[in-house]
Amino acid sequence: EFDANSKLVAKIYTKATPTIATCQPSRSQWDKIKIADPYETAKNEIGCEGVLIESTDSNGVPDYFKVRGWAKQDSHSEDRAVLGFEDNLLKYKQFIFKDEKTACMPDIKKWQALTANMTYEQTKAALECGDGTLQMLYATSDKATELQSVYSWKNSLLDEDGNVPIGGVVHKFSFTGDKLQGKEYTNYTQPFSTCTPTE
């Protein structure tokens, strides 16, 4: 990265998601790690070194920002933790849960009727489809009102590339502090239509 005078101010090193197994992170361990904790505290809480995913040199300071990942294997079938450190202090934390299907699929009309700021319990009740799958947690603060979460109701698992496969239907909902902030509907069921589009 260069400034207005073409002076190098930052450089970033990025590597693929870790493929070497680390210890298995847990949600309870992740919950205990606090924003601004040093890397050593996070490492000791999880129980092993995290794999370096990204490193950034900033204004001449080497490794000023680092992203590390923990996972038993590089797969959507296992829980994963990703932590970002600025000057060796925790800046953000993310917990990605193993991919799971739900037993029930909501009606699209119920999805369309959902409105912003509904709680998870209100969302679940409106969908009339039982519990969704908690997919991800993300935090840049220790305040519960700022915790971001993603829930889904879906009929298939992600493919090896992390995409919804053909035949998959996903209802995904994003919450901040238990308030609905976004919703997404993906339908890869074929055929998509009964006609063939023309130019």
Z-matrix of the N, CA and C atoms (Angstrom, degrees):
N
C 1 1.455
C 2 1.517 1 108.51
N 3 1.367 2 116.19 1 135.84
C 4 1.459 3 121.50 2 -177.13
C 5 1.525 4 110.21 3 -120.55
N 6 1.365 5 115.93 4 150.82
C 7 1.455 6 119.83 5 177.02
C 8 1.524 7 109.89 6 -87.18
N 9 1.344 8 116.90 7 -172.24
C 10 1.464 9 121.21 8 -176.23
C 11 1.521 10 112.60 9 -64.18
N 12 1.335 11 117.46 10 -21.83
C 13 1.459 12 121.84 11 179.68
C 14 1.521 13 112.44 12 -97.45
N 15 1.335 14 115.37 13 17.43
C 16 1.470 15 122.28 14 179.74
C 17 1.532 16 112.43 15 62.26
N 18 1.325 17 116.23 16 27.35
C 19 1.457 18 121.56 17 176.86
C 20 1.536 19 109.33 18 -92.66
N 21 1.319 20 116.55 19 131.11
C 22 1.461 21 120.23 20 179.48
C 23 1.526 22 110.23 21 -66.82
N 24 1.333 23 116.95 22 121.19
C 25 1.466 24 120.89 23 -179.90
C 26 1.520 25 112.14 24 -114.55
N 27 1.328 26 117.15 25 -19.13
C 28 1.464 27 119.29 26 -179.90
C 29 1.514 28 109.72 27 -157.07
N 30 1.324 29 116.08 28 145.80
C 31 1.452 30 121.12 29 172.42
C 32 1.514 31 108.44 30 -135.48
N 33 1.313 32 116.53 31 144.55
C 34 1.465 33 121.94 32 -172.12
C 35 1.521 34 110.05 33 -122.59
N 36 1.322 35 115.41 34 133.15
C 37 1.461 36 122.05 35 174.25
C 38 1.514 37 107.44 36 -112.36
N 39 1.329 38 116.96 37 125.36
C 40 1.457 39 121.72 38 -179.12
C 41 1.516 40 109.76 39 -128.33
N 42 1.330 41 117.01 40 137.65
C 43 1.459 42 121.08 41 176.37
C 44 1.519 43 109.27 42 -126.30
N 45 1.297 44 116.10 43 167.26
C 46 1.463 45 120.74 44 -178.18
C 47 1.520 46 110.41 45 -64.00
N 48 1.326 47 115.67 46 159.89
C 49 1.456 48 120.90 47 174.75
C 50 1.528 49 109.41 48 -52.28
N 51 1.340 50 117.90 49 137.23
C 52 1.461 51 119.95 50 -173.99
C 53 1.528 52 113.84 51 -53.80
N 54 1.322 53 114.84 52 134.60
C 55 1.455 54 120.13 53 177.06
C 56 1.521 55 111.24 54 -108.36
N 57 1.338 56 116.63 55 -12.20
C 58 1.462 57 120.51 56 177.23
C 59 1.521 58 108.39 57 -87.91
N 60 1.317 59 116.92 58 131.70
C 61 1.457 60 121.11 59 -176.28
C 62 1.526 61 111.44 60 -65.34
N 63 1.329 62 116.57 61 136.23
C 64 1.457 63 122.86 62 170.09
C 65 1.529 64 106.25 63 -111.13
N 66 1.322 65 116.38 64 -173.13
C 67 1.463 66 118.39 65 172.45
C 68 1.537 67 108.31 66 -69.60
N 69 1.317 68 116.35 67 157.98
C 70 1.463 69 121.64 68 -176.69
C 71 1.528 70 110.56 69 -81.23
N 72 1.339 71 119.06 70 116.31
C 73 1.468 72 119.78 71 177.27
C 74 1.524 73 111.05 72 -74.58
N 75 1.316 74 116.75 73 152.59
C 76 1.469 75 121.27 74 178.30
C 77 1.521 76 109.74 75 -123.57
N 78 1.311 77 115.62 76 158.61
C 79 1.467 78 121.28 77 178.57
C 80 1.530 79 110.05 78 -61.76
N 81 1.321 80 117.99 79 -40.63
C 82 1.465 81 120.47 80 -178.04
C 83 1.526 82 111.10 81 -64.20
N 84 1.325 83 117.70 82 -37.81
C 85 1.463 84 120.92 83 176.38
C 86 1.526 85 110.16 84 -65.38
N 87 1.311 86 116.07 85 -44.93
C 88 1.459 87 122.00 86 -179.69
C 89 1.526 88 110.81 87 -59.86
N 90 1.334 89 116.64 88 -41.06
C 91 1.468 90 121.09 89 179.89
C 92 1.524 91 111.79 90 -61.53
N 93 1.326 92 117.62 91 -33.94
C 94 1.463 93 121.55 92 -176.46
C 95 1.527 94 113.03 93 -75.74
N 96 1.322 95 116.76 94 -21.19
C 97 1.461 96 120.59 95 179.98
C 98 1.525 97 108.87 96 -78.63
N 99 1.336 98 116.90 97 129.58
C 100 1.454 99 122.06 98 -175.43
C 101 1.525 100 111.55 99 -109.33
N 102 1.334 101 114.93 100 151.05
C 103 1.453 102 120.24 101 175.69
C 104 1.539 103 108.76 102 -59.96
N 105 1.330 104 115.82 103 136.17
C 106 1.473 105 125.45 104 -177.50
C 107 1.530 106 112.56 105 83.63
N 108 1.350 107 118.07 106 0.83
C 109 1.464 108 119.47 107 171.46
C 110 1.526 109 109.20 108 -65.58
N 111 1.341 110 118.45 109 143.70
C 112 1.464 111 120.28 110 174.55
C 113 1.523 112 111.21 111 -71.12
N 114 1.324 113 116.01 112 160.41
C 115 1.464 114 120.86 113 -178.51
C 116 1.523 115 111.53 114 -55.89
N 117 1.324 116 118.03 115 -40.81
C 118 1.468 117 121.28 116 -177.91
C 119 1.521 118 110.99 117 -58.88
N 120 1.321 119 117.32 118 -38.56
C 121 1.469 120 120.78 119 178.88
C 122 1.520 121 110.42 120 -64.73
N 123 1.333 122 116.63 121 -46.08
C 124 1.469 123 120.73 122 179.35
C 125 1.524 124 110.74 123 -63.24
N 126 1.331 125 116.23 124 -44.52
C 127 1.465 126 120.86 125 180.00
C 128 1.520 127 110.99 126 -60.40
N 129 1.315 128 117.21 127 -44.71
C 130 1.471 129 120.75 128 -178.92
C 131 1.519 130 111.54 129 -67.18
N 132 1.337 131 116.94 130 -34.02
C 133 1.466 132 120.18 131 -179.91
C 134 1.523 133 110.40 132 -68.43
N 135 1.322 134 117.31 133 -43.33
C 136 1.460 135 120.72 134 -179.78
C 137 1.521 136 111.15 135 -75.69
N 138 1.330 137 116.61 136 -35.26
C 139 1.461 138 119.40 137 174.06
C 140 1.517 139 115.72 138 110.95
N 141 1.340 140 117.97 139 2.33
C 142 1.463 141 119.90 140 178.77
C 143 1.523 142 109.69 141 -165.21
N 144 1.317 143 116.10 142 170.24
C 145 1.461 144 122.48 143 176.38
C 146 1.531 145 109.77 144 -67.93
N 147 1.325 146 115.91 145 141.58
C 148 1.449 147 119.92 146 172.06
C 149 1.522 148 110.36 147 -86.75
N 150 1.329 149 116.51 148 152.57
C 151 1.460 150 121.48 149 178.80
C 152 1.527 151 109.47 150 -82.41
N 153 1.319 152 117.14 151 130.63
C 154 1.460 153 121.29 152 179.90
C 155 1.525 154 110.17 153 -68.38
N 156 1.337 155 116.32 154 122.21
C 157 1.460 156 122.55 155 178.97
C 158 1.527 157 110.54 156 -102.61
N 159 1.336 158 116.07 157 -39.71
C 160 1.462 159 120.21 158 -177.44
C 161 1.518 160 109.64 159 -149.30
N 162 1.336 161 116.42 160 141.78
C 163 1.460 162 121.85 161 177.53
C 164 1.523 163 108.86 162 -135.74
N 165 1.334 164 117.63 163 135.33
C 166 1.453 165 122.66 164 -178.25
C 167 1.525 166 110.63 165 -125.54
N 168 1.349 167 116.45 166 126.24
C 169 1.460 168 121.78 167 169.59
C 170 1.518 169 107.34 168 -90.43
N 171 1.335 170 117.24 169 132.12
C 172 1.464 171 120.34 170 -176.91
C 173 1.516 172 110.62 171 -131.06
N 174 1.340 173 116.57 172 124.01
C 175 1.463 174 122.64 173 178.28
C 176 1.525 175 112.65 174 50.33
N 177 1.309 176 114.50 175 43.15
C 178 1.456 177 119.81 176 177.07
C 179 1.508 178 115.40 177 84.06
N 180 1.323 179 117.38 178 -3.34
C 181 1.462 180 120.90 179 179.22
C 182 1.532 181 108.40 180 -93.54
N 183 1.337 182 118.25 181 112.39
C 184 1.470 183 119.64 182 -178.30
C 185 1.526 184 112.22 183 -69.81
N 186 1.313 185 115.30 184 142.22
C 187 1.472 186 122.02 185 176.38
C 188 1.528 187 111.85 186 54.32
N 189 1.335 188 116.60 187 37.90
C 190 1.463 189 119.72 188 -178.42
C 191 1.526 190 111.34 189 -64.80
N 192 1.347 191 116.35 190 -37.48
C 193 1.468 192 120.21 191 177.53
C 194 1.517 193 108.82 192 -124.66
N 195 1.319 194 116.76 193 128.99
C 196 1.462 195 122.18 194 -179.75
C 197 1.519 196 110.29 195 -130.65
N 198 1.321 197 115.34 196 143.41
C 199 1.463 198 121.31 197 173.03
C 200 1.522 199 107.16 198 -117.73
N 201 1.325 200 115.95 199 128.14
C 202 1.469 201 120.82 200 -179.86
C 203 1.530 202 109.68 201 -124.80
N 204 1.334 203 114.80 202 148.03
C 205 1.455 204 120.25 203 -178.54
C 206 1.515 205 112.48 204 -124.28
N 207 1.315 206 115.45 205 149.31
C 208 1.465 207 122.42 206 176.29
C 209 1.523 208 108.00 207 -126.61
N 210 1.317 209 117.68 208 129.73
C 211 1.462 210 122.16 209 177.74
C 212 1.515 211 108.37 210 -164.98
N 213 1.320 212 116.28 211 142.53
C 214 1.462 213 119.88 212 177.32
C 215 1.512 214 110.57 213 -67.74
N 216 1.343 215 115.50 214 -34.00
C 217 1.457 216 120.84 215 174.45
C 218 1.525 217 108.71 216 -155.81
N 219 1.320 218 115.81 217 156.17
C 220 1.459 219 120.98 218 -179.46
C 221 1.520 220 109.24 219 -77.92
N 222 1.329 221 115.62 220 81.06
C 223 1.462 222 119.73 221 -173.45
C 224 1.516 223 109.64 222 -156.54
N 225 1.330 224 116.55 223 150.64
C 226 1.465 225 121.00 224 176.42
C 227 1.525 226 111.87 225 -75.62
N 228 1.333 227 116.56 226 -2.95
C 229 1.466 228 120.42 227 -178.98
C 230 1.526 229 112.20 228 -89.60
N 231 1.339 230 117.94 229 3.36
C 232 1.461 231 121.99 230 179.92
C 233 1.529 232 110.03 231 -131.24
N 234 1.335 233 116.23 232 150.85
C 235 1.462 234 120.79 233 173.53
C 236 1.528 235 109.74 234 -67.28
N 237 1.342 236 115.92 235 146.71
C 238 1.457 237 121.17 236 -179.85
C 239 1.527 238 110.27 237 -137.22
N 240 1.330 239 116.30 238 148.22
C 241 1.463 240 121.93 239 175.57
C 242 1.519 241 108.77 240 -123.32
N 243 1.327 242 116.68 241 138.21
C 244 1.466 243 122.97 242 177.17
C 245 1.527 244 107.40 243 -130.32
N 246 1.332 245 116.40 244 125.87
C 247 1.457 246 121.49 245 -177.99
C 248 1.523 247 109.92 246 -125.08
N 249 1.340 248 116.38 247 136.15
C 250 1.456 249 121.82 248 177.64
C 251 1.518 250 110.94 249 -109.34
N 252 1.325 251 116.65 250 130.13
C 253 1.473 252 122.19 251 -176.58
C 254 1.517 253 110.78 252 -118.88
N 255 1.324 254 115.74 253 131.20
C 256 1.466 255 122.25 254 175.17
C 257 1.525 256 107.92 255 -112.14
N 258 1.339 257 116.00 256 118.67
C 259 1.467 258 121.26 257 -176.03
C 260 1.528 259 110.37 258 53.33
N 261 1.344 260 115.55 259 40.46
C 262 1.465 261 125.41 260 175.86
C 263 1.531 262 114.09 261 73.13
N 264 1.328 263 118.50 262 7.16
C 265 1.464 264 122.12 263 177.21
C 266 1.532 265 109.47 264 -112.78
N 267 1.333 266 115.98 265 140.88
C 268 1.464 267 121.04 266 -174.41
C 269 1.524 268 111.36 267 -63.19
N 270 1.336 269 115.47 268 123.40
C 271 1.470 270 122.47 269 179.48
C 272 1.519 271 111.08 270 -100.78
N 273 1.339 272 116.97 271 -39.44
C 274 1.453 273 121.00 272 176.42
C 275 1.521 274 109.44 273 -151.67
N 276 1.320 275 115.95 274 160.54
C 277 1.463 276 120.90 275 177.66
C 278 1.521 277 109.08 276 -140.63
N 279 1.320 278 115.28 277 144.54
C 280 1.464 279 121.95 278 -178.68
C 281 1.520 280 108.84 279 -136.40
N 282 1.320 281 116.35 280 137.91
C 283 1.461 282 121.11 281 174.86
C 284 1.521 283 107.88 282 -124.53
N 285 1.335 284 116.06 283 122.07
C 286 1.454 285 122.34 284 -178.12
C 287 1.532 286 108.02 285 -109.84
N 288 1.311 287 116.45 286 119.01
C 289 1.462 288 121.29 287 -176.82
C 290 1.523 289 111.00 288 -84.19
N 291 1.318 290 115.75 289 152.92
C 292 1.464 291 119.97 290 178.31
C 293 1.523 292 109.94 291 -58.63
N 294 1.319 293 114.76 292 147.61
C 295 1.455 294 121.41 293 -175.96
C 296 1.527 295 110.72 294 -70.27
N 297 1.328 296 116.33 295 133.45
C 298 1.463 297 121.00 296 179.77
C 299 1.528 298 110.31 297 -144.05
N 300 1.325 299 115.50 298 148.36
C 301 1.458 300 121.17 299 174.43
C 302 1.531 301 108.92 300 -89.31
N 303 1.332 302 115.62 301 164.37
C 304 1.463 303 120.82 302 174.19
C 305 1.525 304 108.69 303 -109.70
N 306 1.325 305 115.36 304 156.39
C 307 1.469 306 120.26 305 -177.12
C 308 1.522 307 111.89 306 -76.92
N 309 1.330 308 115.86 307 -18.74
C 310 1.465 309 120.28 308 -174.75
C 311 1.527 310 109.75 309 -128.80
N 312 1.326 311 117.11 310 146.92
C 313 1.457 312 122.61 311 176.08
C 314 1.524 313 109.33 312 -116.27
N 315 1.348 314 118.09 313 124.20
C 316 1.472 315 120.45 314 -178.43
C 317 1.523 316 112.30 315 -67.24
N 318 1.306 317 115.44 316 157.49
C 319 1.453 318 121.53 317 174.40
C 320 1.527 319 108.43 318 -77.08
N 321 1.328 320 117.81 319 138.07
C 322 1.460 321 121.83 320 -176.86
C 323 1.531 322 111.86 321 -59.76
N 324 1.330 323 117.46 322 -32.83
C 325 1.462 324 119.93 323 179.51
C 326 1.528 325 111.13 324 -65.95
N 327 1.319 326 116.54 325 -34.04
C 328 1.470 327 119.76 326 176.97
C 329 1.525 328 110.01 327 -69.76
N 330 1.341 329 117.09 328 -37.32
C 331 1.470 330 121.56 329 176.04
C 332 1.525 331 109.91 330 -60.79
N 333 1.329 332 116.46 331 -44.12
C 334 1.458 333 120.89 332 -178.36
C 335 1.528 334 112.33 333 -64.97
N 336 1.316 335 117.39 334 -28.12
C 337 1.464 336 121.45 335 -175.79
C 338 1.530 337 112.98 336 -80.00
N 339 1.327 338 118.52 337 -13.61
C 340 1.456 339 121.19 338 -178.24
C 341 1.524 340 111.23 339 -69.08
N 342 1.339 341 116.18 340 142.56
C 343 1.464 342 121.10 341 -177.77
C 344 1.530 343 110.85 342 -124.32
N 345 1.309 344 115.04 343 160.33
C 346 1.462 345 121.74 344 -178.16
C 347 1.523 346 111.59 345 -59.03
N 348 1.344 347 114.90 346 147.81
C 349 1.472 348 125.26 347 174.99
C 350 1.523 349 114.19 348 76.38
N 351 1.341 350 117.81 349 6.13
C 352 1.455 351 119.32 350 169.78
C 353 1.530 352 108.29 351 -67.93
N 354 1.329 353 117.57 352 145.61
C 355 1.460 354 120.62 353 176.10
C 356 1.528 355 109.73 354 -77.19
N 357 1.331 356 115.44 355 169.79
C 358 1.467 357 118.59 356 177.01
C 359 1.524 358 110.66 357 -60.72
N 360 1.319 359 117.42 358 -43.52
C 361 1.464 360 120.60 359 -178.90
C 362 1.527 361 110.90 360 -63.57
N 363 1.319 362 117.69 361 -38.44
C 364 1.464 363 120.96 362 177.12
C 365 1.533 364 110.71 363 -67.38
N 366 1.319 365 115.87 364 -39.14
C 367 1.464 366 120.96 365 178.22
C 368 1.525 367 110.22 366 -63.25
N 369 1.318 368 115.74 367 -47.87
C 370 1.462 369 120.93 368 179.75
C 371 1.527 370 111.20 369 -60.29
N 372 1.317 371 116.27 370 -43.51
C 373 1.464 372 120.19 371 -179.41
C 374 1.528 373 110.86 372 -64.57
N 375 1.336 374 116.77 373 -39.43
C 376 1.465 375 120.63 374 -178.79
C 377 1.531 376 111.60 375 -68.81
N 378 1.326 377 117.22 376 -34.08
C 379 1.459 378 120.96 377 179.94
C 380 1.522 379 112.08 378 -74.97
N 381 1.355 380 116.55 379 -24.00
C 382 1.470 381 122.08 380 179.55
C 383 1.522 382 111.30 381 54.55
N 384 1.356 383 115.67 382 46.72
C 385 1.463 384 119.19 383 -174.15
C 386 1.532 385 112.49 384 -141.29
N 387 1.324 386 116.41 385 24.15
C 388 1.457 387 119.28 386 178.40
C 389 1.518 388 112.94 387 71.77
N 390 1.325 389 115.85 388 -165.39
C 391 1.459 390 120.93 389 -176.96
C 392 1.515 391 112.22 390 -74.61
N 393 1.340 392 115.54 391 142.11
C 394 1.447 393 121.07 392 171.84
C 395 1.523 394 109.77 393 -85.87
N 396 1.326 395 116.46 394 176.36
C 397 1.461 396 122.25 395 177.50
C 398 1.516 397 108.98 396 -96.90
N 399 1.338 398 116.72 397 124.52
C 400 1.461 399 120.69 398 175.33
C 401 1.523 400 108.05 399 -73.75
N 402 1.330 401 116.96 400 116.49
C 403 1.452 402 121.33 401 -175.41
C 404 1.519 403 113.97 402 -96.53
N 405 1.342 404 116.63 403 -37.83
C 406 1.449 405 118.76 404 -172.32
C 407 1.519 406 111.74 405 -155.88
N 408 1.352 407 114.85 406 146.42
C 409 1.456 408 122.68 407 170.96
C 410 1.525 409 108.03 408 -124.81
N 411 1.336 410 116.37 409 142.39
C 412 1.464 411 120.40 410 -179.19
C 413 1.518 412 108.24 411 -143.63
N 414 1.345 413 116.74 412 133.94
C 415 1.456 414 119.95 413 -177.14
C 416 1.519 415 111.60 414 -142.71
N 417 1.326 416 115.73 415 136.12
C 418 1.459 417 122.70 416 170.18
C 419 1.525 418 110.03 417 -116.98
N 420 1.318 419 115.29 418 5.38
C 421 1.456 420 122.78 419 -178.74
C 422 1.522 421 108.16 420 -148.98
N 423 1.322 422 117.18 421 158.56
C 424 1.460 423 121.10 422 176.73
C 425 1.530 424 111.97 423 -88.61
N 426 1.329 425 117.56 424 0.61
C 427 1.459 426 121.09 425 179.96
C 428 1.532 427 110.50 426 -77.25
N 429 1.320 428 116.26 427 130.41
C 430 1.467 429 120.72 428 -179.91
C 431 1.525 430 111.29 429 -62.65
N 432 1.333 431 117.34 430 -29.56
C 433 1.464 432 121.08 431 -178.54
C 434 1.527 433 112.29 432 -71.15
N 435 1.347 434 117.36 433 -12.55
C 436 1.463 435 120.96 434 -178.90
C 437 1.528 436 112.71 435 -110.53
N 438 1.325 437 116.95 436 0.37
C 439 1.464 438 120.62 437 178.82
C 440 1.525 439 110.35 438 -68.75
N 441 1.327 440 116.69 439 128.33
C 442 1.460 441 121.62 440 178.57
C 443 1.532 442 109.70 441 -98.60
N 444 1.318 443 116.24 442 138.92
C 445 1.463 444 120.82 443 -179.79
C 446 1.519 445 109.75 444 -140.88
N 447 1.334 446 115.54 445 153.54
C 448 1.464 447 121.79 446 178.06
C 449 1.520 448 108.36 447 -129.14
N 450 1.332 449 116.31 448 127.00
C 451 1.461 450 123.27 449 176.23
C 452 1.530 451 108.78 450 -117.55
N 453 1.334 452 115.68 451 151.84
C 454 1.463 453 118.84 452 177.38
C 455 1.521 454 110.84 453 -141.77
N 456 1.312 455 113.77 454 154.49
C 457 1.462 456 122.97 455 167.60
C 458 1.527 457 104.41 456 -121.95
N 459 1.335 458 118.11 457 121.76
C 460 1.466 459 119.02 458 -176.46
C 461 1.522 460 111.02 459 -153.61
N 462 1.347 461 114.50 460 162.07
C 463 1.468 462 120.07 461 -174.49
C 464 1.525 463 113.65 462 -107.11
N 465 1.342 464 117.96 463 2.57
C 466 1.468 465 119.85 464 -178.27
C 467 1.523 466 110.42 465 -151.26
N 468 1.335 467 115.59 466 159.17
C 469 1.453 468 121.62 467 177.33
C 470 1.526 469 110.11 468 -88.06
N 471 1.331 470 116.46 469 158.29
C 472 1.463 471 121.07 470 177.22
C 473 1.521 472 110.36 471 -67.12
N 474 1.331 473 116.64 472 152.67
C 475 1.459 474 119.18 473 176.07
C 476 1.527 475 110.11 474 -81.17
N 477 1.331 476 117.89 475 -175.82
C 478 1.459 477 121.81 476 -175.37
C 479 1.522 478 112.67 477 -62.61
N 480 1.323 479 117.33 478 -24.09
C 481 1.464 480 121.58 479 179.70
C 482 1.526 481 112.61 480 -91.81
N 483 1.338 482 116.24 481 2.94
C 484 1.454 483 119.91 482 179.18
C 485 1.514 484 114.40 483 82.49
N 486 1.328 485 117.09 484 18.71
C 487 1.464 486 121.75 485 -179.02
C 488 1.524 487 111.61 486 -106.00
N 489 1.340 488 115.38 487 158.24
C 490 1.461 489 120.53 488 174.77
C 491 1.528 490 107.89 489 -73.10
N 492 1.331 491 118.99 490 126.10
C 493 1.475 492 120.62 491 -177.91
C 494 1.522 493 112.24 492 -76.00
N 495 1.336 494 115.25 493 165.99
C 496 1.464 495 120.40 494 174.46
C 497 1.529 496 108.39 495 -58.36
N 498 1.314 497 116.33 496 133.10
C 499 1.459 498 121.12 497 -177.14
C 500 1.517 499 113.01 498 95.43
N 501 1.350 500 115.98 499 -7.16
C 502 1.460 501 120.16 500 -177.24
C 503 1.520 502 112.76 501 -85.94
N 504 1.315 503 115.40 502 143.77
C 505 1.465 504 122.43 503 174.76
C 506 1.528 505 107.57 504 -130.15
N 507 1.332 506 117.17 505 129.04
C 508 1.464 507 121.63 506 -176.16
C 509 1.528 508 110.19 507 -132.20
N 510 1.316 509 116.04 508 130.17
C 511 1.462 510 123.32 509 169.07
C 512 1.534 511 106.13 510 -109.60
N 513 1.335 512 117.61 511 115.14
C 514 1.464 513 121.15 512 -175.51
C 515 1.528 514 109.96 513 -120.77
N 516 1.361 515 114.90 514 138.68
C 517 1.461 516 120.63 515 -176.48
C 518 1.525 517 110.58 516 -132.30
N 519 1.333 518 116.19 517 133.44
C 520 1.464 519 122.06 518 179.73
C 521 1.525 520 109.66 519 -108.52
N 522 1.330 521 115.66 520 131.47
C 523 1.458 522 121.71 521 -179.57
C 524 1.524 523 110.10 522 -122.15
N 525 1.320 524 116.78 523 147.12
C 526 1.462 525 122.64 524 169.05
C 527 1.516 526 106.96 525 -126.01
N 528 1.335 527 115.36 526 118.25
C 529 1.463 528 119.14 527 -177.34
C 530 1.516 529 112.48 528 58.80
N 531 1.347 530 117.41 529 37.10
C 532 1.465 531 124.56 530 179.75
C 533 1.528 532 112.70 531 66.55
N 534 1.323 533 117.79 532 24.55
C 535 1.458 534 121.90 533 174.19
C 536 1.526 535 108.46 534 -118.27
N 537 1.330 536 116.48 535 127.60
C 538 1.454 537 121.31 536 -178.12
C 539 1.524 538 110.37 537 -63.57
N 540 1.345 539 115.93 538 123.61
C 541 1.455 540 121.51 539 -179.34
C 542 1.525 541 113.13 540 -115.24
N 543 1.316 542 117.67 541 -22.30
C 544 1.458 543 119.88 542 -179.45
C 545 1.516 544 111.39 543 -159.59
N 546 1.318 545 116.47 544 153.30
C 547 1.464 546 121.21 545 177.46
C 548 1.528 547 108.34 546 -140.55
N 549 1.324 548 115.34 547 147.52
C 550 1.459 549 121.53 548 -176.25
C 551 1.521 550 109.60 549 -140.89
N 552 1.319 551 115.77 550 136.07
C 553 1.465 552 121.36 551 179.66
C 554 1.518 553 108.91 552 -123.26
N 555 1.336 554 117.05 553 125.39
C 556 1.466 555 122.42 554 178.82
C 557 1.517 556 108.55 555 -124.64
N 558 1.334 557 116.70 556 127.68
C 559 1.465 558 121.67 557 -179.35
C 560 1.522 559 108.64 558 -130.51
N 561 1.337 560 116.16 559 106.04
C 562 1.454 561 121.26 560 178.42
C 563 1.528 562 111.79 561 -106.96
N 564 1.337 563 114.98 562 27.39
C 565 1.460 564 119.65 563 176.67
C 566 1.526 565 109.25 564 -76.48
N 567 1.327 566 117.12 565 134.29
C 568 1.460 567 121.35 566 178.20
C 569 1.524 568 110.74 567 -107.84
N 570 1.331 569 119.67 568 153.33
C 571 1.466 570 125.35 569 -4.04
C 572 1.519 571 111.36 570 -73.05
N 573 1.344 572 115.99 571 151.04
C 574 1.458 573 120.53 572 -177.85
C 575 1.536 574 111.46 573 -73.80
N 576 1.317 575 116.71 574 -30.47
C 577 1.462 576 119.97 575 179.95
C 578 1.524 577 108.52 576 -154.55
N 579 1.306 578 115.64 577 174.06
C 580 1.469 579 120.31 578 -179.13
C 581 1.524 580 111.89 579 -97.81
N 582 1.344 581 117.58 580 2.68
C 583 1.452 582 119.81 581 178.80
C 584 1.516 583 110.21 582 -130.02
N 585 1.318 584 116.01 583 163.42
C 586 1.461 585 121.87 584 179.55
C 587 1.520 586 109.10 585 -105.26
N 588 1.346 587 118.49 586 121.87
C 589 1.475 588 119.77 587 -178.15
C 590 1.527 589 110.78 588 -67.23
N 591 1.339 590 115.83 589 151.83
C 592 1.469 591 122.22 590 177.09
C 593 1.507 592 108.87 591 -118.32
N 594 1.324 593 116.80 592 165.75
C 595 1.461 594 121.52 593 179.42
C 596 1.526 595 110.96 594 -69.85
